[in-house]
């Protein structure tokens, strides 16, 4: 599905030129002749990006920009200002109000299209990045797996999940829970450095679920490094008494006490070394299956799918 762009300018000739060139690039384009019309259209059908001229009747571009940035439906919409060359004050004010970039008039249509693509690319990357760990999310994870499949390089998909994390989070609170999530992300990245895999990829699916994609021949070494690093530091997040005891006690709504072991990491691994992997869906399904086997073991553990077909 193509990105939808709203072009806003009271000069019909400029709008026509921009629209034609963006449609040639594969974008869907809506147009508006002033700020109020642009605001109404954007709220009704939120675009992926707005190309917004500053000098317009009824409602100028900066006012429209301010209103767009304060509307919840347009929170993730990218906004690029169209400004007259030399109006530095307007450009600065626009950026302060939340514009993502600006293009000065007169502009080259090729550069304009390239700037639009760059802003959209940055926005997609930001949306697909975990604000907690800074790791790429589901879109990038899927893309990485498909890229490895396409080049037929030996790779291993490692699906990582924390055990007993919910109990830890309930007992100590989400702030300390977030620290454990960040710690897990660091461990997964450091383990890739330990095995010397400079092309390793680590992603954050969400919550306490992570994915790593590493060299297929280094899967065992990677998982062993993850377990060693994770287990070596996880007790630092526990109160001293709980760490010495080796578990935490959680009281449910009925007042019953339950003991939960220290948080551990379970990993399910699938590799195309010895068997073909046709898609990211196949890889993820097998990795999930292997992770469930790993969870049946005590403490941090991993299981590798070693089937040949």
VENURGI-V523276 format. One record per residue. N is the residue number from 1. D_LAST is the distance of its C-alpha to the last C-alpha in Angstrom with 2 decimals. Layout:
BEGIN
n d_last
N D_LAST
N D_LAST
END
This chain:
BEGIN
n d_last
1 35.02
2 37.83
3 39.89
4 43.26
5 46.35
6 49.90
7 52.56
8 55.94
9 59.11
10 62.54
11 62.68
12 61.29
13 60.97
14 58.77
15 56.61
16 56.24
17 55.23
18 52.65
19 51.22
20 50.84
21 49.15
22 46.73
23 45.80
24 45.18
25 42.71
26 40.87
27 42.46
28 44.01
29 47.63
30 50.30
31 53.85
32 56.83
33 60.35
34 61.25
35 60.00
36 60.72
37 58.95
38 55.99
39 55.89
40 56.08
41 53.31
42 51.03
43 51.44
44 50.89
45 47.77
46 46.52
47 45.49
48 43.01
49 45.89
50 49.66
51 51.74
52 55.08
53 58.47
54 60.93
55 64.24
56 64.34
57 66.85
58 66.70
59 64.14
60 63.43
61 59.96
62 60.35
63 61.43
64 58.53
65 56.17
66 57.59
67 57.24
68 53.66
69 52.66
70 54.26
71 52.53
72 49.35
73 47.78
74 48.02
75 46.95
76 43.82
77 45.46
78 46.05
79 49.67
80 51.01
81 54.79
82 56.73
83 59.89
84 62.90
85 63.03
86 65.22
87 64.84
88 63.37
89 64.59
90 62.74
91 59.49
92 59.77
93 60.67
94 57.74
95 55.25
96 56.91
97 56.54
98 52.78
99 52.25
100 49.10
101 50.73
102 53.65
103 54.45
104 58.01
105 59.95
106 60.31
107 56.62
108 54.47
109 52.07
110 49.25
111 49.67
112 49.98
113 46.62
114 45.02
115 46.61
116 45.37
117 41.77
118 42.11
119 43.50
120 40.79
121 38.10
122 39.74
123 40.08
124 36.42
125 35.48
126 38.03
127 36.85
128 33.25
129 34.36
130 34.80
131 38.56
132 38.01
133 35.59
134 35.93
135 32.16
136 30.53
137 29.28
138 26.68
139 27.44
140 27.17
141 24.04
142 22.25
143 23.82
144 22.73
145 19.01
146 19.33
147 21.36
148 18.81
149 16.15
150 18.88
151 19.91
152 16.42
153 17.69
154 15.67
155 16.11
156 15.50
157 16.50
158 18.60
159 19.94
160 23.23
161 25.47
162 28.81
163 29.64
164 33.20
165 34.09
166 35.80
167 38.10
168 38.92
169 39.68
170 41.87
171 43.68
172 44.43
173 44.36
174 42.32
175 43.99
176 42.66
177 39.33
178 39.18
179 39.91
180 36.86
181 34.68
182 36.19
183 35.78
184 32.06
185 31.75
186 33.75
187 31.66
188 28.41
189 30.24
190 31.95
191 28.79
192 27.50
193 30.83
194 30.50
195 27.41
196 29.03
197 26.50
198 28.96
199 26.41
200 25.06
201 25.34
202 26.40
203 26.95
204 28.62
205 27.22
206 30.36
207 32.02
208 30.28
209 26.80
210 25.70
211 22.85
212 22.44
213 20.46
214 20.70
215 19.71
216 16.16
217 17.78
218 20.34
219 18.49
220 19.73
221 23.17
222 23.41
223 22.71
224 25.12
225 27.72
226 27.42
227 27.98
228 30.86
229 32.56
230 32.13
231 33.36
232 36.16
233 37.72
234 36.95
235 40.00
236 42.27
237 41.82
238 43.16
239 46.81
240 47.97
241 48.53
242 45.07
243 43.44
244 45.41
245 44.62
246 40.87
247 40.60
248 42.38
249 44.12
250 43.77
251 46.23
252 45.13
253 47.49
254 48.81
255 49.74
256 47.11
257 45.77
258 42.13
259 40.87
260 37.86
261 36.35
262 36.22
263 33.78
264 30.49
265 27.29
266 23.81
267 20.81
268 17.21
269 15.01
270 11.84
271 11.40
272 10.12
273 10.93
274 8.18
275 5.72
276 7.70
277 9.53
278 11.69
279 14.47
280 16.37
281 16.00
282 12.25
283 12.79
284 15.78
285 14.43
286 11.79
287 14.64
288 17.05
289 15.09
290 15.01
291 18.64
292 19.71
293 18.58
294 20.55
295 23.51
296 23.90
297 24.92
298 28.52
299 29.41
300 27.36
301 23.80
302 20.29
303 16.80
304 13.79
305 10.20
306 8.98
307 5.61
308 3.79
309 0.00
END
